[in-house]
């Protein structure tokens, strides 16, 4: 990870923790490096899930292009992305650079290639397979559920 991404990652972690009402831990008398890394990892893990889930919502949205309320879907997705912009950006940094943490000799690591080629690609392939099997009636009947799902997702992860 280059210095620019490291600095931005650190800033986003601080901002997300502040949004959660938490202060960033700093190594000191009662706080170990392990404590600091665990806190950062607690922020990092959901950002990957958020990044991938937003991408799957974007993929699903493409199947509704001809739907009469497609603009409403696009707006709901844009609102969710705006609400989760810090988490999405942090997830993007990890997708580009991988996730690498070493805590007390234990390594937690996922390469950028694995995140993109397995996690993200797998999720998108699952969406495509599911959506390709949907009829127009299926899509129409599930539209309001998709809108509500996007809205709830943004509320839960904000």
Steps between C-alpha positions, in 0.01 A plus 500: 500500500648834403527793741199680350275194553639442850433860599149492353427162665608636837287813453193296400542266798511803733193654335300176507586444866392858574172434316458197728566720803838342571843652533796357315718302738863602522782285632581602856530375854171308500455453124710256299575489128276193496207705637551766233520244218192314626304825500607579144417147387156535659446799269662340194305174491152646447629747241586210271153356547345841433710555186407160356131529593471842335655352185240221505221758540641687199501174302139425601395851401615436143226238464239768571604745226169456318294517820273802526649600836865449407581862589366443851729199533798702379417774750467252789833345407666842474364592845638177647838557338507857630411382851774234491759698302779468761450126537487453123818702450683305772376174349629618162846564650506144635374360169789675320769414753380194685441459870809431711506492880739325735384487861698308764667285236166418338462620143172604347557546131307508176670611184345749261481225239310271734263775609425595140517163326331291766295714736375774267485290183325218686238736642438661160478161328242387757292811433521448123395136530208592725386797294537323163249242616239766593202569281367852446217421744755381759697821461188715532381318810841533669560866415363648823691241706822601327436868579431418864805272515729776376352747747530259795855406404607866507330555836656192661856565382505878545 
